[in-house]
Amino acid sequence: IPEVNPGEIKASKEAGDYTEVQNIEFFAESGAEIYYTTDGTEPDADSGKKYSGIINIPGNIVIKAVSIKDGVAGNVYTFEYNIVPYPVTASHEAGTYTDSVIVEFRTKNDKDLIYYTTDGSEPDRDNNDKTIQFIKPMLVTESTTFKAVAYKKAEGKGNQPVEIKYIINKSGKTAAPVFSRPEGTYGGPVSI
């Protein structure tokens, strides 16, 4: 248990961005009760929920908390937690390639939505019309710098963009076709 000054509230984990669901504990001085809200309103003994133990943080949330001891309220503390996707990685490392490279973006969670830009701007699916949603692997035949970001779902905060740069040197030869699926018989239509 951390040392806590009168009227102060401390959390077991700092406010910020995390890639996994978090369990947070709050601490106040001995004998104080903690009240909190998650709807943006200022907490007090009447409007806040009384803190009774670990709070599970499955998604983005702002917690406002106050400690009350002997009827005297301390300052309101704000803790903002965001559950963001894992960083975007590429199927091929950034670097130099001859003629082309097939690039696929991923995160550790296959349900994350990935967006990218190629013009040097920051990818932002809501505020940048140069942002493209990654759907399937792509053949890169020209030197390109991607900036990619992932979002957990249709709404919410994305993670920090990563920059992945591919330099394509031309060999002067015609490249053989490259297919994303092996040759074979499939039970229905497939995309290659």
Sequence and secondary structure as in RCSB ss.txt:
>XXXX:A:sequence
IPEVNPGEIKASKEAGDYTEVQNIEFFAESGAEIYYTTDGTEPDADSGKKYSGIINIPGNIVIKAVSIKDGVAGN
VYTFEYNIVPYPVTASHEAGTYTDSVIVEFRTKNDKDLIYYTTDGSEPDRDNNDKTIQFIKPMLVTESTTFKAVA
YKKAEGKGNQPVEIKYIINKSGKTAAPVFSRPEGTYGGPVSI
>XXXX:A:secstr
     TT  EESS SEEESS EEE EE STT EEEEESSSS   TTTSEE  S EEE S EEEEEEEEETTEE  
 EEEEEEE     EESS SEEEES EEE EE SSTT EEEEESSSS   TTT TT EE  S EEE S EEEEEEE
ESSSSS B   EEEEEEEE  SS      SS SS  SS    
